[in-house]
Amino acid sequence: MNRRDLAQGMMLAATLGVLPGTGAGAQTPAGPQGWVTAWTGSAQGPYPIGNPSAQPNQSFAFPRPEEGARDQSFRLVLRPDLWGRRARLRFSNAFGTRPLQLAGVHAGLHWGGAAVLPGSNRPVRFGGADSVTVPPGGQIWSDAVELPFAAEPDAALLFGRKLAVSFHVAGSSGPMTWHAKALQTSYVTPPGAGSRGAEEGEASFPFSTASWFFLDAVDMTAPSGTPVVLCFGDSITDGTASTMNGDDRWPDVLSRRLHAALGNRVAVVNAGIGGNQVVGPAEYGPQKPFPGGPSALARLERDITSLSGIRSVVWLEGTNDFSRNGNASFEAVRDGMRQGVERLRAAIPGIRVVGATVTPALGSSSAAHGHAEQDEKRKALNSFIREGGLFDAVVDFDAATRDPATGGLRPEMVPDSTIGGPGDKLHPNRAGYLAMGLAADPQAVLPRG
C-alpha cells in the first residue's frame, strides 16, 4: 500500500472508528460479536420470470417450471463479502404457492465446479432439526453453523473465496422463488436424485445454472458495529454485461476498495434486480409476476431493513421507470425516492442513504430504452439527486460513464463483457463498472461513527 492509499485507509478507519492496524490481514480485536449480512441475492419472483444472463438450458434440471424442483438438490455458489467463524442462512419462499420442504442443508468452502473442498462441508440445522418447511410467502433463518475453515476470518487468503450452500428440495416445490441474474455458476442434480448436499464431490450435480434459488441472504459473525453498505437498484447494480463469474460489478469494485483499507471491518452487499423499478409495477405476486420483480418501494423491508447491520444504502435506479415499459413521470419517481428514503430512515435510525446518478442509455439498441424522452427524465432525476437535498451524499455515476460527445455511454464501456458482442448501450461493461466503482468516494458511502 503506497502513502496515498495508506492515508486514505487511515481516514476511512477514522470515519468508522476502527483502530489503526485493523486493515487487510490484521487480526480482529477480541470483543462482542454480532450478525452481519455478508451476501444477498434479492428474491425477485417465481422462476422463470426474470432477466438471467448467460443462462444455460434449464429444461433438463426443471422440465416443468410450474412444478419447480422435484426431489432434487441444489449447490449454490456465492461470495460472502466478509467471513466469520459462524454463519446463518435465510431461505425464502416469497413467491411460492406451496410449502417448501428443505432438508440436507450444508455449507462448505467452494473448491471448483460443483465440488466442495474436502472436509469443509458442514450440516445446517433449523431449530436443531435437519429439515424445515417454509410456508408460501414465508422465509426462515437457519441455526448458526460453525465454519472451521474460517477460524481466522481476517486471513487474507479467505478474501474472495466462495461458499457452497447445498440443500435438498423434498417433493415438488411448485413455483420457485429465485434471483435470476446471479452472474455466478451454480449447480443442480437431476429431478428425483434425492438428497445429495452432504456429498463433497461434483458427480451428482451435472446441470448448471446462472441463477440463485430460494436462498436470499447469508449472515456472518463479525465484531459488533461492523457496518454493511447495501447497493440497491436495477440491472446496472445487478451487473448485466459484467464478466460471468468475474465479480466485477460496481459494488464488487467498491467492496475491494473498502476492504483494502479496512480489512474485514466492513461488508458490501448487492441488492440489485435486473429490470427493477422504483415505483412500478403497481401490483406484483406469484399470479401476476413481472420480470423486474416487485418495485423498490415494495421490497424495502425484505431486501434492506430486515437484514443485519445495514448502515448505508447506495441507491441507483430510475432507468426502467422511464423506459417504454415503465413510462413513469419524473415526478412519480422523485416522490417514490422521497418515500423510500423516509421509510429507510424511520426503520433504521442513523442510516446513511446515498443517491447515485443514473447512467445514460441514449441510443440504446434495446427497444424499451434509449429514446430522447427517457433521457430528459433521467437528466431531471439526476438534477434532483444532486441538488434536491434528499440524500446524505451523492455518487456521480452519470459523470463517470457518459460520453460528452454523444450523451450516451462512453464507447469503451459498451461491448458486452458477459457473452461478447457489441453491447446494448444501456448496460456498462466491465470497464464501465470499474469506472463506477472507482467513482464512488468511500468516505461518502461509509456511515459516520
C-alpha positions in Angstrom: 0.0 0.0 0.0 1.5 3.4 -1.0 1.4 6.5 1.1 -1.7 7.9 -0.6 -3.6 4.6 -0.1 -2.3 4.4 3.5 -3.5 7.9 4.2 -6.9 7.2 2.7 -7.1 4.0 4.7 -6.4 5.9 7.9 -9.2 8.4 7.0 -11.6 5.6 6.4 -10.7 4.0 9.6 -11.3 7.2 11.5 -14.7 7.5 9.8 -15.7 4.1 11.1 -13.9 4.4 14.4 -11.7 1.5 13.5 -8.4 1.3 15.3 -5.2 1.7 13.2 -3.8 -1.7 12.2 -7.1 -3.4 11.6 -6.9 -3.2 7.8 -6.3 -6.2 5.5 -4.5 -9.1 7.1 -4.9 -7.8 10.7 -6.4 -9.8 13.4 -10.0 -8.9 14.5 -9.9 -7.5 18.1 -11.5 -9.6 20.7 -14.8 -8.4 21.8 -18.6 -8.8 21.3 -19.7 -10.4 18.1 -22.9 -9.9 16.2 -24.6 -10.9 13.0 -23.7 -9.0 9.8 -25.2 -9.7 6.4 -22.4 -10.7 4.1 -24.3 -11.7 1.0 -27.7 -11.1 -0.6 -29.5 -12.4 -3.7 -32.7 -10.5 -3.6 -35.8 -12.6 -4.2 -37.5 -11.3 -7.3 -40.2 -13.6 -8.4 -41.2 -17.1 -9.5 -38.9 -18.9 -11.9 -38.7 -18.5 -14.9 -39.9 -14.9 -14.9 -36.9 -12.6 -14.8 -33.8 -11.5 -16.6 -31.0 -14.0 -16.3 -27.6 -13.5 -18.1 -25.7 -16.3 -19.9 -28.3 -18.9 -18.6 -27.7 -22.5 -19.7 -30.7 -24.5 -20.9 -32.7 -25.2 -17.7 -35.1 -27.7 -19.2 -33.2 -30.8 -18.1 -33.0 -29.6 -14.5 -36.5 -28.2 -14.4 -38.7 -29.9 -17.1 -41.9 -28.3 -15.8 -41.4 -24.7 -14.5 -44.8 -24.8 -12.8 -43.7 -27.8 -10.7 -40.3 -26.3 -9.9 -37.8 -28.5 -8.3 -38.7 -32.2 -7.7 -36.8 -34.3 -5.2 -33.5 -32.8 -6.2 -30.5 -31.0 -4.7 -29.0 -27.6 -5.4 -25.4 -26.4 -4.8 -25.4 -22.6 -4.9 -22.1 -20.8 -5.1 -21.8 -17.3 -3.7 -19.1 -15.0 -2.4 -19.6 -13.6 1.1 -18.2 -10.1 1.3 -16.7 -10.9 4.7 -16.1 -14.1 6.6 -16.9 -15.1 10.1 -16.4 -18.1 12.3 -20.2 -18.8 12.2 -22.8 -18.3 9.5 -26.6 -18.5 9.2 -28.7 -18.7 6.1 -32.0 -17.2 5.1 -34.3 -19.2 2.8 -37.2 -17.6 1.0 -40.5 -18.9 -0.4 -41.7 -15.4 -1.0 -43.2 -16.2 -4.4 -44.1 -19.8 -3.8 -47.7 -21.2 -3.7 -46.9 -24.4 -1.9 -45.0 -25.2 1.3 -41.2 -25.5 0.6 -39.7 -28.6 2.2 -35.9 -28.3 2.6 -33.6 -31.0 4.1 -29.9 -32.0 4.0 -28.7 -28.4 4.0 -24.9 -28.0 4.1 -22.4 -25.1 3.8 -18.8 -25.6 2.7 -15.9 -23.9 1.0 -16.3 -24.0 -2.7 -13.4 -25.8 -4.5 -14.2 -25.6 -8.2 -17.1 -26.7 -10.5 -19.7 -28.3 -8.2 -17.1 -29.6 -5.8 -16.7 -28.6 -2.2 -13.3 -28.5 -0.6 -12.9 -31.9 1.2 -13.6 -31.7 4.9 -15.2 -28.3 4.8 -18.9 -29.2 4.3 -20.9 -28.6 7.4 -24.6 -29.6 8.2 -27.0 -26.7 8.7 -30.0 -27.1 11.0 -33.2 -25.3 11.8 -34.3 -25.2 15.4 -32.0 -28.3 15.9 -33.7 -30.2 13.1 -32.1 -31.2 9.8 -35.2 -30.3 7.8 -37.6 -27.4 7.7 -40.8 -26.3 5.9 -41.1 -22.7 4.7 -44.8 -21.7 4.1 -45.9 -19.9 0.9 -44.8 -16.3 1.1 -42.6 -17.0 4.1 -38.9 -17.1 4.9 -36.7 -18.7 7.6 -33.3 -18.3 9.1 -31.2 -21.3 9.9 -29.4 -22.0 13.2 -25.8 -20.8 13.4 -23.3 -23.1 11.7 -19.7 -23.3 12.7 -17.2 -22.7 9.8 -13.9 -24.2 11.0 -12.2 -23.2 7.7 -12.9 -19.5 8.6 -11.5 -19.8 12.2 -9.3 -16.8 11.3 -11.8 -14.7 9.4 -9.3 -11.8 8.8 -6.9 -14.1 6.9 -6.1 -12.6 3.6 -6.4 -16.0 1.9 -10.1 -16.1 2.6 -10.7 -12.8 0.7 -12.7 -13.6 -2.4 -13.3 -17.3 -1.5 -16.7 -18.6 -2.2 -19.3 -20.5 -0.1 -21.1 -23.5 -1.5 -24.6 -23.9 0.0 -26.3 -27.2 -0.8 -29.8 -28.3 0.0 -32.4 -30.9 -1.0 -36.0 -29.9 -2.1 -38.2 -32.7 -0.9 -41.2 -33.4 -3.1 -42.2 -30.8 -5.7 -41.6 -27.2 -4.8 -44.1 -25.5 -7.1 -43.1 -22.0 -8.3 -39.5 -21.4 -7.3 -38.5 -18.1 -5.7 -35.3 -17.1 -7.4 -32.8 -14.4 -8.2 -32.4 -14.6 -12.0 -29.2 -12.8 -12.7 -26.5 -14.3 -10.4 -23.7 -14.0 -13.0 -22.3 -16.9 -11.0 -22.4 -20.6 -11.9 -24.2 -22.8 -9.5 -25.3 -26.5 -9.8 -28.3 -28.8 -9.7 -28.9 -32.5 -9.6 -31.5 -34.2 -12.0 -35.1 -34.4 -10.8 -35.6 -37.4 -8.5 -31.9 -37.6 -7.4 -32.8 -37.1 -3.8 -30.6 -35.5 -1.1 -27.0 -35.0 -2.3 -25.9 -31.9 -0.3 -23.7 -33.9 2.1 -21.6 -35.1 -0.8 -18.4 -33.0 -1.4 -17.8 -34.3 -4.9 -19.4 -33.0 -8.1 -20.6 -36.2 -9.7 -24.2 -35.8 -8.6 -24.5 -32.2 -9.9 -24.4 -32.4 -13.7 -26.6 -29.4 -14.5 -25.5 -25.8 -14.2 -27.5 -22.6 -13.7 -26.6 -18.9 -13.7 -29.2 -18.1 -11.1 -29.8 -18.5 -7.3 -32.9 -20.2 -6.0 -34.6 -20.0 -2.5 -31.5 -18.7 -0.7 -31.6 -14.9 -0.4 -29.2 -13.9 2.5 -26.2 -15.1 4.4 -25.1 -13.6 7.7 -21.6 -14.0 9.3 -20.5 -13.2 12.8 -18.3 -10.1 13.0 -17.3 -7.6 15.6 -20.3 -5.7 16.9 -20.9 -2.5 14.9 -19.4 -3.7 11.7 -21.2 -1.7 9.1 -22.9 -3.1 6.0 -23.1 -1.0 2.8 -26.1 -2.2 0.7 -26.2 -1.4 -3.0 -29.8 -1.1 -4.1 -31.1 -0.9 -7.7 -31.7 -2.5 -11.0 -29.7 -4.4 -13.6 -26.8 -1.9 -13.5 -26.3 -2.8 -9.9 -27.1 -6.5 -10.5 -24.3 -6.4 -13.0 -25.7 -7.0 -16.5 -22.9 -7.1 -19.1 -20.2 -7.7 -16.5 -18.0 -10.8 -16.5 -19.6 -14.1 -15.8 -18.1 -15.4 -12.5 -15.8 -12.4 -12.5 -17.2 -10.4 -9.6 -16.6 -7.2 -11.3 -19.9 -5.3 -10.9 -19.5 -1.8 -9.5 -20.4 -3.0 -5.9 -17.6 -5.6 -6.2 -15.1 -2.9 -7.1 -16.3 -0.7 -4.3 -16.0 -3.7 -1.9 -12.4 -4.4 -2.8 -11.5 -0.7 -2.3 -13.1 -0.7 1.2 -11.6 -4.0 2.2 -8.1 -2.9 1.0 -8.3 -0.1 3.6 -10.4 -1.7 6.3 -10.0 -5.4 6.0 -12.8 -7.5 7.5 -14.4 -4.5 9.3 -17.0 -3.6 6.6 -19.3 -5.5 4.2 -20.7 -4.5 0.9 -23.8 -6.4 -0.4 -25.7 -6.3 -3.7 -29.5 -5.9 -3.7 -29.9 -5.2 -7.4 -32.6 -6.8 -9.5 -32.4 -6.7 -13.3 -35.4 -4.7 -14.7 -36.4 -3.3 -11.3 -38.3 0.0 -11.0 -38.7 2.5 -8.2 -42.5 2.8 -8.4 -43.7 0.0 -10.8 -45.4 -2.3 -11.2 -48.4 -1.3 -9.2 -49.2 -5.0 -8.4 -46.9 -8.0 -8.0 -47.4 -11.6 -6.9 -47.0 -15.2 -8.0 -50.0 -15.0 -10.2 -49.0 -11.6 -11.6 -45.2 -11.6 -11.9 -43.1 -9.0 -13.7 -39.5 -9.6 -15.0 -38.1 -6.8 -12.9 -39.6 -8.1 -9.6 -41.6 -6.0 -7.1 -41.0 -2.3 -7.1 -38.1 -0.9 -5.0 -40.7 0.5 -2.6 -42.4 -2.9 -2.2 -39.2 -4.7 -1.3 -37.6 -2.3 1.2 -38.4 -4.4 4.2 -37.3 -7.8 2.8 -34.2 -6.6 1.0 -32.9 -3.9 3.3 -34.5 -3.2 6.7 -34.8 -6.9 7.8 -31.1 -7.6 7.1 -28.4 -7.4 9.7 -26.1 -4.5 10.2 -27.2 -2.3 7.3 -25.8 1.2 8.0 -25.6 2.7 4.4 -27.6 2.3 1.3 -26.4 3.4 -2.2 -29.5 3.7 -4.4 -29.1 3.7 -8.2 -32.4 3.4 -10.0 -34.8 5.1 -12.4 -33.8 3.9 -15.9 -36.6 1.3 -16.1 -39.2 3.6 -14.7 -38.5 5.9 -17.7 -38.4 3.1 -20.3 -41.3 2.5 -22.7 -42.3 -0.4 -20.4 -42.4 1.7 -17.3 -43.4 5.1 -18.7 -43.4 6.8 -15.3 -43.1 10.5 -14.9 -40.1 12.2 -13.3 -42.4 13.4 -10.5 -43.6 9.9 -9.7 -40.0 8.6 -9.4 -38.8 11.6 -7.4 -41.7 11.2 -5.0 -41.1 7.5 -4.8 -37.5 8.1 -3.8 -38.5 10.6 -1.2 -40.9 8.0 0.2 -38.3 5.2 0.2 -35.7 7.3 1.9 -38.2 8.4 4.6 -39.1 4.8 5.2 -35.5 3.7 5.5 -34.7 6.4 8.0 -37.7 5.5 10.1 -36.8 1.8 10.1 -33.0 2.2 10.7 -32.2 5.4 12.7 -29.0 6.9 11.6 -28.8 5.1 8.3 -26.8 6.8 5.6 -28.6 7.0 2.3 -26.5 7.9 -0.8 -28.1 8.8 -4.1 -26.4 7.6 -7.3 -27.0 9.4 -10.5 -28.5 7.3 -13.3 -26.1 6.3 -16.1 -27.0 7.2 -19.7 -28.9 5.0 -22.2 -29.3 7.3 -25.1 -29.1 5.4 -28.4 -29.6 2.0 -26.8 -30.4 -0.9 -29.1 -33.0 -2.1 -26.5 -36.5 -1.4 -27.8 -37.6 -0.1 -24.5 -34.7 2.2 -23.9 -32.6 4.9 -25.5 -35.2 7.4 -26.6 -35.0 11.1 -26.0 -37.9 11.4 -23.5 -36.2 8.8 -21.3 -33.0 10.8 -21.4 -34.8 14.0 -20.5 -36.4 12.4 -17.4 -33.1 10.8 -16.5 -31.5 14.3 -16.5 -34.2 15.7 -14.4 -33.9 12.9 -11.9 -30.1 13.3 -11.8 -30.5 17.0 -11.1 -32.8 16.2 -8.2 -30.4 13.6 -6.8 -27.5 16.0 -7.0 -29.3 19.1 -5.8 -32.6 18.1 -4.1 -31.1 17.7 -0.6 -32.7 14.3 -0.1 -29.6 12.2 0.2 -26.7 12.3 2.7 -24.2 12.2 -0.2 -24.2 11.7 -3.9 -22.2 9.3 -6.1 -22.0 10.6 -9.7 -22.1 7.5 -11.9 -23.5 9.6 -14.8 -20.3 11.7 -15.0 -18.2 8.5 -14.8 -19.9 6.8 -17.7 -21.3 9.5 -20.1 -19.6 10.3 -23.4 -19.7 14.2 -23.6 -19.7 13.9 -27.4 -22.9 11.8 -27.8 -24.6 11.9 -24.4 -24.6 8.1 -24.3 -22.3 5.6 -22.7 -18.6 6.0 -23.4 -17.6 3.8 -26.4 -15.2 1.6 -24.4 -17.9 0.8 -21.9 -20.4 -0.6 -24.5 -19.2 -4.0 -25.7 -20.7 -6.8 -23.6 -18.3 -8.5 -21.2 -20.6 -11.4 -20.3 -21.1 -13.1 -23.7 -19.2 -10.8 -26.0 -20.8 -8.9 -28.8 -21.5 -5.2 -29.4 -23.4 -4.5 -26.2 -26.7 -2.6 -25.9 -25.5 1.0 -25.0 -27.6 0.6 -21.8 -25.6 -1.6 -19.6 -21.9 -0.7 -18.9 -19.4 -3.5 -19.4 -16.5 -4.4 -17.1 -14.7 -1.1 -18.0 -17.8 0.9 -17.1 -18.4 -0.9 -13.8 -14.8 -0.4 -12.9 -15.1 3.4 -13.6 -18.3 3.4 -11.5 -16.7 1.6 -8.6 -13.8 3.9 -8.6 -16.0 7.0 -8.8 -17.7 6.1 -5.5 -16.0 8.1 -2.8 -15.6 5.7 0.2 -16.0 8.5 2.7 -19.3 9.4 1.1 -20.5 5.9 1.2 -19.5 4.8 4.6 -21.6 5.6 7.7 -20.4 8.2 10.2 -19.2 6.9 13.6 
